[in-house]
Amino acid sequence: MKIVDLRSDTVTQPTPEMRVVMAAADVGDDVYGEDPTINLLQEMAAIRLGKQAGLFIPSGTMGNLIAVLAHCDRGDEAIMGTLGHTFLFEAGGISALGGVFPHTIPNQADGTLKLEDIQAAIRPEDVHQPVSKLVILENTQNRCGGVILSPEYTRQAGELAHGRGLALHIDGARIFNAAVGLGVPVTDLTDPAESITFCLSKGLCAPVGSVLVGSKEFIQKAHRIRKQLGGGMRQAGILAAAGIYALEHMVERLADDHRRAKMLAQGLSDLPGIQVEIKNPPSNMVFLRISDDLKILTPALAEKIRAFGVKVGVSGPRRFRLVTHYWIDDESVAQTIQAFQQVMKGQT
């Protein structure tokens, strides 16, 4: 039986072509700055996102952590969404390791943070309060349904932050999905930010790694913090080669993942007991809710679906997340819809 894994785009494995370039990669000691393949990847990433420099990092979580620690001192405050990845899924690292206080404000349904909420969250000069230093946006916004923040909104948020002396960081784990989804250059989404982290190991299909980009001064500081966190790698050009291939060959094809997410949403939308949250998903995520009158909850339902060779992500007792990626083809979409059809027959 073919296994269809829709739990996340993190499950992607390198393509055969990626494995070839990885095996042939020139390598050196990156801690000494002597790995030519890593150096090339960092330069390419910075140019693509319109920044001066880049830093290859093992994971997006480490990239976000490094960014916060580079922007903020101990006791400072970072403003972020209640549904943001840094707040929900990064083990409290900014506080545990950096002494940085998270000030959360609600994400709206479209993934944004209200500008007036950001404005209200910025602290006045007061010895009793932490110093507001940073605003963090996430694009695409995962928990809001893979929604895309527009260039206009990002510019407005950046102008607000900068006007009050704060920096803007974008958790752009899927920033290329956002750019492809809108049909705009990625720099339209990154220009307002001082720093951006993006993942190579999700929709871009590389096996490991993220890149943090920003000014030369910022990346110099980030490089030291990466070393402090144990993120300095040696002959990691083998991994960076996959990242270079991803930037050169895997970005535009993200549109295929978005198309298949729409097919999946449409195919599941008419099934009894299921509500598709966004019937025309903007990127590669489909979120489903199961009816409140069903006695079964999503963990048990996921096991039944898995028996048909389909793995889905559980995002709550009545919520699923399905994520399309390179290894999900049209046949996989059809298999998934059929699996849900068969399972839901016995539940309604």
N, C-alpha and C positions, 0 to 999 in steps of 0.2 A: 504493500500500500504506500502510495506517495504521501509523505508528511508535509503538510502546509503549516509553516510556523509564522503566525501573525502576531505573536506576543509583543514584538518590537522590531524596529529596524536595526537594533544592536545585534541581532542574531545573524546578520549577514556575514558570509565568508568571502574571502578574496576570490576574485574571478581567476580563471586559468591564466589570462594575460597578466594579471597582477602578480601571480606567483612567478612568472618568468622574469619580470623586471626586478622583483625582490631578490631572486637568486643571483641576478647579474649586478646588483647594486655595488657601487664603490663605497667603501666605508672607511671611517677613521674614528678617533676618540672624540666624541661630541663634547665632553666636559672640557677638553682643550680647545673646542671650537674647530676641530679638524675633520669632522665628517662631512665630505662634500655633498652628499645626497641630502642630509639634514639641512645644511646651509642653503641648498637650492630650494628645498621645500619651504623653508621659512621666508626666503625672498619672494618666491612665487605667491605665497599666501598673503604677504603684506601688500604686494602690488595688486592682487585681485580685490582685496578689501579696501584699498585706498589708504593704506597706512605706511609708516616708514619702516617698520621692522616686525618680525614675527618670532615666536618661540614654540618649538615642538614640545608637546607635553603628553604624558601617558594617557590622560583622560580629561573629559570635559569638566568633571567635578574638580579636579586639581586646577584646571585652567581658571574656573570661576573663583576658586579659593585664592589663587595667586593674584588675580586681578583685584579682589577685595583687599588683600593684605598690602598690595602695592599702592592702592589709593587711600587706605585708611590706616590710622594709628590705633593703638589699643585705647578702648573707651570711646572711639568714634562710632558713628551710626551710619548704616546703609539702609536706604529705603527700597523696599521690594514688595512684590505682590504676595498675597496670602496663598496663591496657587503657583507661585514661582518655584522652579526647580531648586534654586539655592536655598529656599526656605524649607521645602518639603523633603527633598531627597538627597541632601549632601551632608547628613549626619551632624548638623550643627557645627561644621568645621570652622566657619568664620568666627564663631564665638569661642569654641574650644581651643583653637590654635592661634587665633588672632586677637581675641578679646574685643571683637567688633560686635556691636549691638544691632540686631535686625529690627527695623521698624516696618511692620507690615501694614499694607493698606489693601483694600479689596480689589482683586481683578474683576473687571467687567466681563460680560459674556463674550465680547469681542477681543478679549485678551489684554486690553489696555488697562492702565491705571489712570483714573480720572486726573486731569491736570490740577483741578482744584484740591484733590486729595493729596497729590504730591506737594502742592504749595503749602497746604495746612500741616503736612508732616515735617517740613523743614523747620528745625529748631531756631528760635531766636538766640542771640548772644546772651547766655545766662549761665553763670557758674554752676548752677544746680543741674544742668541738663547736658547730655552728651552732644558732641559736635556733629552735625549732619555733614557728611562728606561725599556721599555717593547715591545715585539712583540706578537701580538694576531693572532692565526690561528683558523679556524673553521673547524671541522671535525665531520660529513659530512658537506659539504658546501651547504647550503640551496639554495641560489639564483642562484648558478651555476648548479643546477639540481640534488641536493642530491649526488654530486660526492664525492669520497673518496680520502683523502690525504694519500699517501703511507708512510710506516715506513721509507723508505729511504729519502724521501723528508723531513719528520718531523725531522729526525735526522740531516739533512744538515741545516735546518733552525735553529734548536736549537744550533748547533755548531757555526753558524754564529753569532747568538745573544750572546751566552756566550763569544765568542771570543772578542766581543766589550763591554762586561760588562753589557749586557741586560738580563733580564729574559724572558722566554717564557711561555705564558699562552695559553691553548687550550680551546676554547669554544666547548666542546664536548657534546653538548646537545644530539646528536645522535651518540656518540662515539662507542656504542655497535653495532649500525647498521654498522658502518665502519669496526669494527673488524670481525663481522659475514660476511659481504660482501667480505672481503679479505680472510677469513678463517685463521686469525692469532690471537694469544692472544692479548687482549686489551692492555697489557703492551707494546707490540711492538709499539703502537701508542702513548703511554703516557710517556714512560721513558724519552724522551728528555725535557719534560716540568717541570717547577717548580710548576705549578698549573693547574688543570683541573676542569671544571664544567661539570657535566652531569645531564640530566633530567631523573627523574623517571616517569614523568607524560605524556610522549609522547609514543613512541613505547613500553615502558615497562609497560604501562597500569595502573600505580598507579594514584590515584586521584589528588595528590598534591605533589610538592616538587622536589628539586634538591639537589645534594651533591657537595661540593667543597672539593677537596683533595690537599694535599701538605705536606710539612715538618711540624713537630710539632711546630716549631717556627712560621712558616707562618700561620698555623691554629690558633695558639694562638692569633696572631694579627687579623686574620680574625674574630675570635669570638667576639672581642671587637667591630669591625666595624659592625658586624651583629647587635649587641645590639644598637649601635648608630643609625642604620637605622630602628630600630623598628622591626627587624626580630627575636628577641628572643621569642621563643614559650614556652608554659608551658607543659601541658600534651599532647604533640603532638606525643607520641608513637603510638597512634591510627593510625596516618598517616605513621609513620616510619615502622609500621608492614607491610603495603602494599608495601613499598619500599623493605623490606627484602624479601617478597614473590616474588617481581618482579626480584630481582637479582638471586634468587634461581630457578625461574621457567620460566621467560619470555624472557631471553636473546637468547637462541638458537633458539627459535621459530621465531625470527625476520627474519630468512631465508624464512619463509612462506610469510611474507609481501613483501620481495624482489621478490619472485617468482610471486606473484600476480601483482606487479607493472610491471613486464615484460609482463605478460599476457595482462594487460591493455594497455600498450604501443603498443604491437603488434596488438591488436584488433582495436585500434584507428588509426593506422598508414596509413591505406588504405582509410580512409574516405575523400571524397572531401572537400576541404576548410580547412583542418586541417593538420598541420605539427607537428609531434612528434619530439621534440628537440633531445632526446637521445632514440633511438629505443630499446636499451638494457640497461635500467636504472640500475645503480650500486647499488642502495639501494631502498628506499620505496617511491620515488618521481617520478612523471611523469609530465613533463612540455610540454604544447601544445601551438602552435601559430595558430591563425586563419588567413586565407588569407587576404592580403591587399585589394583585390577587393571586399570583403564582406562589405556591407554597415552597418551591425550590429556590435556592439562592445561587448566585453566579458561580461560586467555587464548585458546587456539585454539578451544575449545568455544564461548566467547562470540561469536567471529566467525561461527561456523556458525549460532548462534541469531539473530544480527543479520541474517542473510540472510532470515529470516522476519519482519523488521520489529520485532524485540524487542531492546532494549538492556538488559543486565544488568551489575551491578557485580561485579568480580573482587576478592575479599578475600584471596586466597592461591592457591597453585598448584592446590589442590583445593577451594576454597571460593568460593561465590557469595553476594552479598547482593542481594536484591530488595526495593525499597522502594515501597510504595503511597502515593498522594497524590491530590490533587484531580483531576488529569487522567487518572487510571486508573479506568476504569469496568468494569462487569461484562464487557463485550465484550473489553476489554483483558486481563482475567484469562484469559478463554477462549482468546484468541489466544496468550498466553504459554504456557499449558499445552500447546496444540497444537504450538507451536514446539519445546518441550522433547521432546514425544513423537516428533516427526519426527526431530530431531537424535539423540536417544538410541538410536533404532532402529539407527542405523548404527555405534554404539559398543559395543554389548553382544552 
